[in-house]
Amino acid sequence: GLNKYPYDTLFHSSTQGLGSTKYMFQGKLIYSYGVEPPSSSPSDIPSVVPSISTEPTFISKAPSDVPSLSVKPTGAPIDPTAQPTISTAPTVDPYKEATIQISIPSQLVLSGFQMPTSQVKINTVLTLLADTIKARASVKLNSNQRVKSVKILSINGVPFNGSSSRRLQDSALIEYEIILEEICSTSKCDDSQAVANALYQSVTQEMRASIDDGSLTTAIVQSAQASGADADALLSAAVESGDFGEVVTTIIGLLGDFYPDWSGGGYCLNDGNEPDYMKLNPSLWVYSTRSSCCTRYYSYAYNDCMGSDAVPSGKYYPDWDQNQESRCVSDGQEPDYMASNPTAWMYDSAEECCTRYYSWDLGACVTNSGGTAVESATRKWYVLDGEEKCVQDCEINASEPTCGGLANPWDSLFATSSDCCSQKVSWVSLNVCDATSQGQTPTGSSKWYVDWDNLKCVMDCEGSSSCGGLAEPHYALHVNKAACCSTQLSWDTDCLGK
């Protein structure tokens, strides 16, 4: 016979394992082959597999007293059936294809039923109720649609897990969930949301109609009558009202989750043939989408891993492979490490990409990337290096003399030329800087200041005899000559005449 022992029950002494019984190690169990006498009585239960004996148990010494009742001899061939076998279910589950799954959170109010007296009856009642709802929700579904399940979630706000000891009340608010599936019309479920919305409308309309016309109540009562005493709580039940929440849509991938095909070199597959250790711990190894699987295991070969499912992102990435010019491209040929992590490397526009990777050559990058510098120009003001004026952030052109070229990322930008002048060119008179920045000739403020070289008050202007030239920023300005004289040259009695 074949005996199996735990490892630590054997070999307690040096005499064990000798004689007619021989021991063999395998893992943490020990198997022993021992000589045992045959049983003297038949087994209480049949064996799992047929006998493989090549000899009969005993040889009959005389013919049987009655003839065999078999119509045909044992060895005769069996005639084929007259009709082909009709399968009641497809060989392959069609819902293993790409499928849209939707969940409809729902509730209904039941009244007028007797309260169950045991937990068994409560479970029976809720199972019957779920089956009845499932049947009603399936009425108008086509061959590509099905109600996968109806789950009772709570009764009067108390979660139901099949073992609740709380008894139902005379009026019960039943919260439940209808889970439906529909086979996608395309391999990528491109129209998933539209299909989900249509399926939601079809099922909820049918359910509302059956609640309003009483047919759902009738179906529940008829099911209770057919189920016997355990469902008598529903014999007088009535569905008072029902409601349905927003649809929750999920796309189920082809066949199943994706796993890394390390042994076959097939990148990420979803053929259901993942190794046992992956099946035993799917949360660690498998992913619901090919993209997430490829990102996790094959980021270095992401595009090859995605294969026909690879979709050009349309985003811009830095074209570092060519060392000729600053540019970003969106040709769908980004490296695998960028494709597997587009949020870290890629951008929706050439301007964003150029700003991120070629900020020192922004205008050229935008142009080289197929855009125009106008796209990246802010038209704000910044100080022009080496000159005492401010210019606008835009491409230099003859029709706009205030444009000084695209600003560098480190340039401070201002809403107006006056703001720029006062903050960045403070040693130059504001009116001078502002006029020069605007492409105009400075005219002065027409106010008065002291010409200390000649000890007299002059006007902040150029051209006339009263003008003393444009005032410096540190000069004190006065509204008229008299104010200038009385304030700063008060000891000179002839100041006004000079």
Salt bridges, closest charged atoms under 4 A:
ASP79 OD2 - LYS72 NZ 3.11
GLU181 OE1 - ARG146 NH2 2.84
GLU181 OE2 - LYS148 NZ 3.56
GLU206 OE2 - ARG136 NH1 3.76
GLU206 OE1 - LYS140 NZ 3.69
ASP232 OD2 - LYS121 NZ 3.82
ASP309 OD1 - LYS188 NZ 2.77
ASP309 OD2 - ARG290 NE 2.70
ASP319 OD2 - ARG327 NH2 2.68
GLU325 OE2 - ARG327 NH1 3.84
ASP348 OD1 - LYS315 NZ 2.45
GLU387 OE1 - LYS389 NZ 3.92
GLU400 OE2 - ARG379 NH2 2.12
ASP492 OD2 - LYS498 NZ 2.58
